[in-house]
């Protein structure tokens, strides 16, 4: 298991990899350590360099360019959570969706459960849960609401047509 960091313009991102696949990414290292130890208890993470492919994609993204995230992922979650995370990956750079729209796409009206699955997203930025909004509100974000706004601004998303956030 590999643990790496990336210094983004909006804070340090912490990454964990298992078998060369990304399993967790967050702005909160302590939460990441707990998440990894709970789900992958038999492996010890060693600090190492971020894979060059991912580092290049992050540099492009944080410079404002559209990035198609192709780095391999290994998702630890329930089948329902994984279906929500896969749907979030379909939200294009510079666009947003709502919990309700995600529900329609996966054929579920369990909006609260969808919100919980979005909140449990283990791979921040790459699975772009910051692009998921409430119908009439900004919604939450594990990295903090200010980071959510900054990520949306980086992607040139205007919130004004949707609501006053």
Secondary structure by P-SEA (a helix, b strand, c coil): cccccccccccbbbbbbcccccccccccaaaaaaaaaaacccbbbbbbcccaaaaaaaaaaaaccccccccbbbbbccaaaaaaaaaaaaccccccccaaaaaaaacccaaaaaaaaaaaccccccccccccccccccccccccaaaaaaaaaaacccccccccc
